[in-house]
Amino acid sequence: MDTRCTLTRQLRKIGIERGRPRLDRFRREAARAEPSDLLVRLDEIIFNRNLRTTEGAMPEQARAELTRLLSRIDFDRRSERMDSMWQIDFNATNLVARHRGTMPVLITCPHGGVADVPGVPLPRNGREGCLFEPSRDVDTNLIAAGVAQRVLEIFGEAPYVVIAEFHRKFIDANRSRECGFEVDAAAPFYDEYHDTVRAFVDEIRADNGGLGLLFDIHGTGGIPSDPAQIFLGTARDEEDGIARLRAADLQVLARRRSLRGFLEGAGYRVSPPDPNGTEVPQFNGGFTIRTYGSSHPDGLDAMQLEITRPLRTDPLERGRLIEVLAFAFGNLASRYADSHTLSTALVSRFGAFGS
């Protein structure tokens, strides 16, 4: 039996990339692996009942075994990207990495950075009336960059991306200027982030008749009262980040081809449970959504994603989520941010968006 085909089938049994398996990638990776012991060990993981739960989920022991096996066949995404002619390049100024894309989608990531900010002392004391969290959203920067790369590989064009490389304990880019920092030395870095976001928002709108999508990537440890893995926030009860879309379609978050629909179709638990229900207050959309969302005439339709830690820090889970989000963002762009396919409801309500 052909090793590549067999390995592909075995990987599918374990459930890698559930929902939207990228079999072409598996075949390329499997082509590098010929030792028969790979198949033997995969069989042991699959059929050894002691390694599986009654629901068929993969427990930690099996996951660790699989991770070691996959490392032997170069499953690391970086090895695949080296073979790709399309590679997103990031330019950085004042600890803000950015990529100027062509797709009418902007991915922002304010809390994934690790760099110290020169001239900014620690600990921050904060200003009166301002709340801040010094811990970073671990690996959200990897998700933002990974999704952008996969969008390019799948759809042939890249989204716009802005990633804060500075650590959140120095500057919080998802707060107002008054609450984001305390000392003057931090101002150039904070301003660089938001000047870049604003420039990209304006460019996307100018190139696409006023249309475009913004996805703000965050991380959370979750909350005991809600077992969700991903929390969506649009600030709908205040400055609705997707006001333009919601005015045209009240079910924009409930449809099977909505962001929620793509995520739930891939097996993720999404909050709020009711797509039109109340969003979890602490995850209902922060400064970015309220500043650059479509409740403002110069904004994009903006959504915040709060991703729980296991999906971010486990390499296999993170890779699967990157794949699902890339498919979702690309499909949503063609559905909601392309002036050639925009529904007549939007046009009739808002007229020419470029004005």
N, C-alpha and C positions, 0 to 999 in steps of 0.2 A: 504493500500500500504506500502511495506517495507520502513522504514525510510532511510536506508542506500542507497538503489537504487534510491529513489526519490531525496535525497540530491545530489547524484552523478550527476543525470541528470540536476538538477538545476544549479550546479556548471558549468557544461559544457555549459549551455545556456549563462551564464554570460561571458564565454570565458576564464576561468582560464586555464593556461597551453595550450593555443591555439597552434595547429599544432601537438604537441606530448603530449596529455593528459596522465598523469600518474594515470589512474583510480584505479590501485591497491592501491596507496597511499590514494586516496580520500576515498576508501571503508574502509581502516583501520582507518582513522581519523573519518569518519562518524559513525563508530561503537561505538564511545565514546559519540555520541550526540543523545539523544533520545527526548529531549523536542520538542513538536510540534511547538513551536513558532519560532524555527529556520527556518522551512520550510515556515511558514507564512511570515516571514520577507524577506526571499529570494524571494518569489513570489512577494512581494511588490517591491523589487528592480528591478526584471525582467520586470514586466508588468506595472509599473507606468511610463507612457510616460514622465512625468515631470522630471524623473531622467535619461532619455536617450537622446542622440543626434540623429539627423536624420540619421547619419551613423552607429548607433548602438554601438558607443564607450561608455565606462563607465566613466562618469564625476566624479568630485571630491566627490560630495555628496554621490553618489552610492558607490564609492570606499571606502569611510570612513565607511559607513554602513556595507559593506561586510567585511572590515578589523575587525570590532568589532565582527561580527558573527564568523568569522574564528578563532578569538582568543579564543572563547568559545568552540571550538572543537579541541583545541590544534594543530592548523595548523603550529605552530612554528616547523621548521625543527629539532630543537634540541630534541624535545620530540620523534620524530621518530628515531633519531639516538641512543637514549638511548636504544631502543628496538633492535638495529642492533648489530650483532656480529662483524661486520667489521667497524672499526673506525680508521681513519687516525690519527696517532700520530705525533706531531711536536716536534723536539728538537731545542733549541735556544742557540746560543753562540754569544756573542758580538752583541746582538740585531738583529740577523739574524735567522729567523725560517726556518727550512728545513725538508723535508720528502724525504727519499730515497725510490723511488718506484721501480716498475718492468716494467711498460709499457714504451715504448720508446718515451715518451712525457715529456717535461720539461715546467712547468708553472712558470713564474717569475713575481714578483710584487715589483717594486722598490720604489713606491711612496705612499703606503697606510699606512705607519707606523705613530704612534702617540707618541713614546717615546722620551724623552730628551736624549741627548748624553752627558755624563759627561765630563767636561773639554773643551767643545766646546762653545765658547761665541756667543751670538746673539747681533745684527743682523750680518749675513755674509756680507762681503763687496765684495766678488768675486775677481777673478783675471782678469787682462786685457785680453780681447779677449774671456772671458768666459761668457756665459749667464746662468742664473739659475732662477728658479721659486720657491719661498719659500712655496707656498701652497701645501697641500697634495691632492692626488687623493682619495677623500672620498669613503670609502667602497670598494675600489678595492681589499683590503686584504680579505674582506669577500667573494668576488666573486672568487678570486683565491683559497682560502681554500674550498669554497663550491663546485666549479667545481671538484676539486680533490676528494672530498668525494663522489660526485655523480658518477664520473667515476668508483671509486672503487665499489660502490653499483651496478652499472649497468653492468660493464664488468668483475668484479671479480679481477681486479688488479689495483693498484694505479699508477698515474703518479709521476714523481719527482716534487718537489715544492720548491721554494726559495722565501721567503717573507721578505722584509726589515721591521723591527719593529721600526726603528728609523725614526723620522719625517724628511721630506724632507728639512725643513728649516735649519737643521743641516748639512745634507749630502745628495747629490743627487747621487744615485747609478746608474742612467742612463746617467752619464756623464763620460768622461775620468778621470783618476786619477788627472790630472792637474786641471780640472775644477769641480770635484765633491766635493772638500773640500779645506779649506785654512790652517788649523792648524794641527799639528802633532797628537794631541789627537784624531782626527777623523779617522786617517789612519787605526787602527785595525778594525774598524767597516766597513769601505769601503772595505778593503781587504778581510774581512770575507765573505762579500756578493759575491764578484767576484771570490774568491777562491772556494767557494761552487758551484757557477754556473759552473765554469770551470771543477771542479771535476765531476759534474753530466753529463756535456756534454761529457767528455771523457769516462765515464762509459757507457753511453747510446750507444755511437759509438762502443765501444769495445764489447758490448754485442749483437749488432744488425748489424754487418757487416758495420759499418760506417754510419748507417741510424738513423734518429730520427727527431722529431719535437719539436720546441720551440715556445711557445706562451707567449708574453710579455704583461701583462695586465695593462692598463692605464685608466685614466679618463679625460674627457674634458667637458667644458661648452658648446661646440659646436661653430659654426661660422655662422653668419647671411647669408652668401652666399651659404651655403650648409645645407639642412635640414636633413642630415643623422643622424641616431641614433648611428651608429657604423662606425668608420673610420679604414680601414685596411692599414697597412704600411709595405712595404717590402724593402724599399730603392732600388728599382729596377733600378733607373737611375744612381746609384753610386755603392755601394757594395751590390749587390742583395742578400737579405737574403734567398731567395728560388732559388738561381741560379741552384742548382742541379735539382730540380723539374721542373723548367721552361725550362731547356735544354732538358728535356725528353718530356715535354708536355706544349706547349705555352698557352694552355687553362686551365692550372691547377687551376686558380682562377675563371674560367667562368663556369665550369661544375656544374651540379645540385648537385653533391655530393662533391663539394668543400666547403671550409669554408664559402665563400660568399653564395653558394647555400643553405647550411643548414640555414644560418641566414635569407636570403630572403624568404626561404620556410616557416619560422616561422613568417614572417610578418615584419621583421625589414628593415629599410631603411639603405643601406650600401653605403659607399663612398670609392673609386670613383665610379660614376654611371656606367662608362664603366669599366668592369673588367680588361681590358688591357690598360686603360687610365692612365693619369698622376695622381699620388697620391697627395693629399693635402699636400703642402710643410711642414707645421708644424706638420703633423701627419704621415709622410712617413717613419718612422722607425728611432729610435734613436741609442744611443751608443750600447745597447744590441744587436740589430739586426745587426748592422754593425760589431760587434766584434765576435759574436758567430754564425752568419749566414753561409749558405753553400757557400758563395763566397770565404770562407776560406777552405782549405783542412781539417782542424780539426773542422769544424763547423757542426751545424744541420740546417735543413731548418726552418727558423725563420720568424715569423710574429708578428707584433705589432697590438694590438686591443685598440683603443681609444673609450671608452664607455661614452655616454652622461650621465649627472647627474641624470635625472629622472629614468633611468634604473638601476642606482646604489643605489639610496637612498630610493626608494619606495620598501618596503619589498616584495610586490607581484610581481612587475616588476623584482626585483633582483632575486627572486626565479625562475621565469619563464626563465630568461636569463641563470641562472646557469644550468637549465635543458637542454636547447638547446645547450649550449656550451659543456656540458658533453657528449651528444650524438655526437656532431660534432667532438670533439677531439678524442674520442674513435674510431669512424668510420674512421677518417683520419689516425689514427695510423695504423690500419689494412690495409689501402689502400696504404699508402705511406711510412711507416716506418717499415714494416715487410719484412725481407729479403726473406721469403718464398713466398710472394705474389707480390714482386717487379716486375714491368714491365721489359720486356727484353730490352726496349729502354734505361732504366737507366743502366742496366748491360753492354750493349754493348758500351755505351758511356764512362762510368767511370770505368768499370772493377770491380775488387774486392775492396770494400770500406774499408775493414779492414786494408789494407796495409798503 
